[in-house]
Amino acid sequence: MATLDLKPSEMPHKFNFAVDVIDKWADQRDDLQAMHWVSQDESNTRHMTFKYFSRQSHRIAILLDQLGFGKGDTMTMVLPRVPAWLVCYLCVYKKFD
Protein backbone atom coordinates (compact mmCIF):
# COMPACT_ATOMS: atom_id res chain seq x y z
CA MET A 1 0.00 0.00 0.00
CA ALA A 2 1.32 3.41 -0.93
CA THR A 3 1.70 5.97 1.81
CA LEU A 4 2.72 9.59 2.05
CA ASP A 5 5.09 10.26 4.93
CA LEU A 6 5.15 13.91 5.93
CA LYS A 7 6.87 15.67 8.80
CA PRO A 8 4.61 17.99 10.83
CA SER A 9 6.31 20.97 9.19
CA GLU A 10 5.35 19.57 5.75
CA MET A 11 1.67 19.07 6.57
CA PRO A 12 -0.62 21.30 4.53
CA HIS A 13 -2.51 24.02 6.37
CA LYS A 14 -5.59 23.07 4.39
CA PHE A 15 -6.26 19.48 3.31
CA ASN A 16 -8.51 18.79 0.33
CA PHE A 17 -8.99 15.05 -0.29
CA ALA A 18 -9.91 15.50 -3.96
CA VAL A 19 -6.82 17.58 -4.73
CA ASP A 20 -4.27 16.31 -2.19
CA VAL A 21 -5.00 12.60 -2.67
CA ILE A 22 -6.95 11.87 -5.85
CA ASP A 23 -5.28 14.45 -8.10
CA LYS A 24 -1.84 13.75 -6.59
CA TRP A 25 -2.08 10.01 -7.34
CA ALA A 26 -3.60 10.73 -10.75
CA ASP A 27 -0.47 12.67 -11.64
CA GLN A 28 1.78 9.74 -10.66
CA ARG A 29 0.68 7.14 -13.22
CA ASP A 30 -2.23 6.98 -15.66
CA ASP A 31 -3.01 3.33 -14.82
CA LEU A 32 -2.92 3.50 -10.99
CA GLN A 33 -6.10 1.73 -9.86
CA ALA A 34 -8.28 3.58 -7.35
CA MET A 35 -11.37 1.35 -7.28
CA HIS A 36 -12.54 -2.09 -8.27
CA TRP A 37 -16.31 -1.77 -8.33
CA VAL A 38 -18.66 -4.78 -8.38
CA SER A 39 -22.40 -4.37 -8.85
CA GLN A 40 -24.68 -5.66 -6.11
CA ASP A 41 -25.73 -8.66 -8.18
CA GLU A 42 -22.09 -9.18 -9.24
CA SER A 43 -23.02 -9.05 -12.94
CA ASN A 44 -20.86 -5.98 -13.66
CA THR A 45 -17.37 -4.99 -12.60
CA ARG A 46 -15.27 -1.93 -13.34
CA HIS A 47 -11.68 -1.02 -12.64
CA MET A 48 -11.23 2.74 -12.30
CA THR A 49 -8.04 4.72 -11.97
CA PHE A 50 -7.20 7.81 -9.96
CA LYS A 51 -6.87 9.58 -13.33
CA TYR A 52 -10.50 8.67 -14.13
CA PHE A 53 -11.81 10.10 -10.83
CA SER A 54 -9.66 13.21 -11.16
CA ARG A 55 -10.76 13.89 -14.73
CA GLN A 56 -14.47 13.18 -14.16
CA SER A 57 -14.68 15.25 -10.97
CA HIS A 58 -12.98 18.13 -12.80
CA ARG A 59 -15.53 17.89 -15.63
CA ILE A 60 -18.44 18.11 -13.18
CA ALA A 61 -16.79 21.04 -11.37
CA ILE A 62 -16.71 22.90 -14.69
CA LEU A 63 -20.38 22.04 -15.26
CA LEU A 64 -21.32 23.39 -11.81
CA ASP A 65 -19.47 26.62 -12.64
CA GLN A 66 -21.41 26.92 -15.91
CA LEU A 67 -24.68 26.36 -14.02
CA GLY A 68 -23.80 29.15 -11.57
CA PHE A 69 -23.11 27.13 -8.43
CA GLY A 70 -20.68 28.67 -5.96
CA LYS A 71 -19.23 28.18 -2.50
CA GLY A 72 -21.95 28.31 0.13
CA ASP A 73 -24.72 27.09 -2.17
CA THR A 74 -26.77 24.16 -0.91
CA MET A 75 -26.69 20.99 -2.96
CA THR A 76 -28.34 17.61 -2.62
CA MET A 77 -26.89 14.53 -4.24
CA VAL A 78 -29.13 11.48 -4.59
CA LEU A 79 -27.40 8.55 -6.25
CA PRO A 80 -27.14 4.86 -5.49
CA ARG A 81 -23.73 3.51 -4.49
CA VAL A 82 -22.23 3.59 -7.94
CA PRO A 83 -18.92 5.12 -9.06
CA ALA A 84 -20.70 8.31 -10.15
CA TRP A 85 -21.48 8.99 -6.48
CA LEU A 86 -17.77 9.20 -5.68
CA VAL A 87 -17.13 11.39 -8.74
CA CYS A 88 -19.77 13.87 -7.54
CA TYR A 89 -18.47 13.75 -3.96
CA LEU A 90 -14.94 14.53 -5.14
CA CYS A 91 -16.21 17.31 -7.36
CA VAL A 92 -17.88 19.04 -4.42
CA TYR A 93 -14.64 18.84 -2.40
CA LYS A 94 -12.59 20.07 -5.34
CA LYS A 95 -14.86 22.99 -6.12
CA PHE A 96 -16.22 24.14 -2.78
CA ASP A 97 -13.60 23.28 -0.15
TISE-257980 format. One record per atom (N, C-alpha, C, O): x, y, z. Coordinates in pm, whole numbers, padded with zeros to 5 digits, always signed. Layout:
<atoms>
XYZ
...
</atoms>
This chain:
<atoms>
+00084-00119+00000
+00000+00000+00000
+00088+00124+00000
+00185+00132+00076
+00054+00218-00084
+00132+00341-00093
+00095+00433+00022
-00021+00442+00061
+00194+00501+00073
+00170+00597+00181
+00244+00726+00149
+00333+00730+00064
+00207+00829+00218
+00272+00959+00205
+00321+00998+00343
+00241+01032+00430
+00450+00993+00362
+00509+01026+00493
+00549+01173+00495
+00636+01216+00419
+00485+01248+00582
+00515+01391+00593
+00555+01424+00735
+00499+01369+00831
+00650+01513+00749
+00687+01567+00880
+00581+01671+00915
+00518+01727+00826
+00561+01697+01046
+00461+01799+01083
+00480+01932+01011
+00383+02001+00978
+00605+01969+00987
+00631+02097+00919
+00590+02093+00771
+00575+02198+00709
+00573+01972+00715
+00535+01957+00575
+00384+01939+00556
+00336+01935+00443
+00311+01928+00665
+00167+01907+00657
+00100+02032+00600
+00134+02144+00639
+00006+02012+00509
-00062+02130+00453
-00151+02198+00557
-00206+02133+00646
-00163+02328+00545
-00251+02402+00637
-00397+02372+00606
-00482+02377+00694
-00423+02341+00481
-00559+02307+00439
-00550+02177+00359
-00473+02168+00264
-00628+02078+00398
-00626+01948+00331
-00752+01931+00250
-00863+01946+00303
-00737+01901+00122
-00851+01879+00033
-00833+01740-00027
-00744+01719-00110
-00915+01644+00013
-00899+01505-00029
-00896+01492-00181
-00813+01418-00235
-00983+01562-00250
-00991+01550-00396
-00862+01596-00463
-00816+01535-00560
-00803+01703-00413
-00682+01758-00473
-00557+01690-00417
-00470+01647-00493
-00549+01680-00284
-00427+01631-00219
-00408+01480-00228
-00296+01431-00210
-00513+01407-00255
-00500+01260-00267
-00531+01216-00410
-00444+01163-00479
-00653+01238-00453
-00695+01187-00585
-00612+01249-00698
-00555+01176-00780
-00604+01381-00702
-00528+01445-00810
-00379+01414-00799
-00312+01398-00901
-00327+01406-00677
-00184+01375-00659
-00152+01237-00716
-00054+01222-00790
-00233+01135-00682
-00208+01001-00734
-00237+00993-00883
-00173+00915-00954
-00331+01072-00931
-00360+01073-01075
-00241+01123-01155
-00218+01081-01268
-00165+01213-01096
-00047+01267-01164
+00072+01171-01162
+00169+01190-01236
+00065+01068-01077
+00178+00974-01066
+00186+00878-01184
+00290+00866-01249
+00074+00812-01212
+00068+00714-01322
-00074+00711-01375
-00170+00719-01298
-00089+00700-01505
-00223+00698-01566
-00301+00571-01531
-00424+00574-01531
-00233+00461-01503
-00301+00333-01482
-00312+00292-01335
-00343+00177-01306
-00288+00383-01242
-00292+00350-01099
-00437+00330-01055
-00516+00424-01054
-00471+00207-01018
-00610+00173-00986
-00654+00233-00853
-00585+00220-00752
-00770+00299-00854
-00828+00358-00735
-00944+00275-00681
-00967+00271-00560
-01018+00208-00771
-01137+00135-00728
-01161+00015-00818
-01145+00021-00940
-01201-00092-00754
-01254-00209-00827
-01398-00220-00781
-01426-00263-00669
-01490-00182-00867
-01631-00177-00833
-01700-00302-00886
-01677-00344-00999
-01786-00360-00801
-01866-00478-00838
-02011-00444-00808
-02043-00400-00698
-02099-00465-00905
-02240-00437-00885
-02297-00530-00777
-02239-00634-00748
-02409-00490-00720
-02468-00566-00611
-02499-00711-00651
-02484-00803-00571
-02543-00729-00774
-02573-00866-00818
-02451-00934-00882
-02461-01045-00936
-02338-00867-00875
-02209-00918-00924
-02206-00944-01075
-02119-01017-01124
-02299-00884-01148
-02302-00905-01294
-02209-00807-01368
-02173-00832-01483
-02173-00698-01304
-02086-00598-01366
-01969-00565-01275
-01984-00558-01153
-01854-00546-01334
-01737-00499-01260
-01669-00389-01341
-01677-00387-01463
-01603-00300-01270
-01527-00193-01334
-01401-00168-01255
-01401-00170-01132
-01294-00143-01325
-01168-00102-01264
-01147+00044-01302
-01139+00076-01421
-01137+00131-01203
-01123+00274-01230
-00995+00327-01168
-00957+00288-01058
-00931+00417-01240
-00804+00472-01197
-00824+00606-01125
-00931+00667-01131
-00718+00649-01056
-00720+00781-00996
-00736+00887-01104
-00803+00988-01082
-00675+00865-01220
-00687+00958-01333
-00833+00974-01374
-00878+01085-01403
-00907+00863-01378
-01050+00867-01413
-01126+00956-01314
-01201+01044-01356
-01108+00932-01184
-01181+01010-01083
-01140+01157-01085
-01223+01245-01067
-01013+01183-01108
-00966+01321-01116
-01029+01392-01235
-01081+01503-01221
-01024+01329-01350
-01076+01389-01473
-01228+01410-01466
-01278+01516-01502
-01301+01308-01421
-01447+01318-01416
-01492+01422-01313
-01585+01499-01340
-01428+01426-01197
-01468+01525-01097
-01438+01667-01146
-01512+01760-01116
-01330+01683-01222
-01298+01813-01280
-01404+01855-01382
-01444+01971-01387
-01449+01760-01463
-01553+01789-01563
-01682+01837-01496
-01746+01931-01543
-01720+01772-01386
-01844+01811-01318
-01825+01946-01248
-01919+02025-01242
-01705+01973-01197
-01679+02104-01137
-01697+02215-01239
-01752+02321-01208
-01652+02192-01361
-01671+02290-01469
-01820+02308-01498
-01867+02421-01517
-01893+02197-01502
-02038+02204-01526
-02107+02286-01417
-02193+02369-01448
-02071+02263-01291
-02132+02339-01181
-02101+02488-01194
-02186+02571-01164
-01981+02521-01237
-01947+02662-01264
-02039+02720-01371
-02093+02829-01356
-02057+02645-01479
-02141+02692-01591
-02286+02708-01548
-02358+02793-01602
-02330+02626-01451
-02468+02636-01402
-02484+02743-01294
-02595+02769-01249
-02372+02805-01253
-02380+02915-01157
-02366+02877-01011
-02389+02960-00924
-02329+02753-00982
-02311+02713-00843
-02182+02773-00788
-02082+02784-00860
-02186+02811-00661
-02068+02867-00596
-02056+02820-00453
-02145+02752-00401
-01946+02856-00389
-01923+02818-00250
-02034+02874-00163
-02070+02991-00174
-02087+02790-00075
-02195+02831+00013
-02333+02791-00037
-02429+02793+00040
-02344+02754-00164
-02472+02709-00217
-02505+02571-00161
-02415+02490-00136
-02632+02545-00141
-02677+02416-00091
-02700+02323-00208
-02760+02360-00309
-02652+02200-00193
-02669+02099-00296
-02716+01970-00232
-02682+01941-00117
-02793+01894-00305
-02834+01761-00262
-02793+01663-00371
-02817+01687-00489
-02733+01555-00330
-02689+01453-00424
-02760+01323-00389
-02743+01269-00279
-02840+01273-00481
-02913+01148-00459
-02872+01050-00568
-02917+01060-00683
-02788+00957-00533
-02740+00855-00625
-02726+00724-00548
-02698+00725-00428
-02744+00613-00615
-02714+00486-00549
-02562+00473-00533
-02487+00559-00581
-02517+00371-00468
-02373+00351-00449
-02311+00297-00577
-02286+00177-00591
-02287+00389-00667
-02223+00359-00794
-02103+00453-00805
-02095+00552-00732
-02010+00426-00895
-01892+00512-00906
-01924+00660-00928
-01848+00746-00884
-02034+00691-00993
-02070+00831-01015
-02091+00906-00884
-02069+01027-00878
-02131+00835-00779
-02148+00899-00648
-02014+00954-00601
-02007+01068-00555
-01908+00875-00612
-01777+00920-00568
-01726+01034-00656
-01663+01127-00605
-01753+01030-00784
-01713+01139-00874
-01778+01269-00828
-01711+01372-00820
-01906+01266-00799
-01977+01387-00754
-01925+01435-00619
-01908+01555-00597
-01901+01343-00529
-01847+01375-00396
-01712+01446-00410
-01689+01548-00345
-01625+01392-00494
-01494+01453-00514
-01505+01590-00579
-01430+01681-00546
-01599+01604-00670
-01621+01731-00736
-01658+01839-00635
-01606+01951-00641
-01745+01806-00543
-01788+01904-00442
-01667+01946-00356
-01650+02064-00326
-01585+01849-00316
-01464+01884-00240
-01370+01970-00324
-01314+02068-00274
-01353+01934-00448
-01259+02007-00534
-01306+02150-00555
-01226+02243-00551
-01434+02168-00577
-01486+02299-00612
-01515+02388-00491
-01487+02508-00495
-01568+02331-00385
-01622+02414-00278
-01541+02412-00148
-01576+02484-00055
-01437+02333-00140
-01360+02328-00015
-01269+02446-00002
-01197+02459+00097
</atoms>
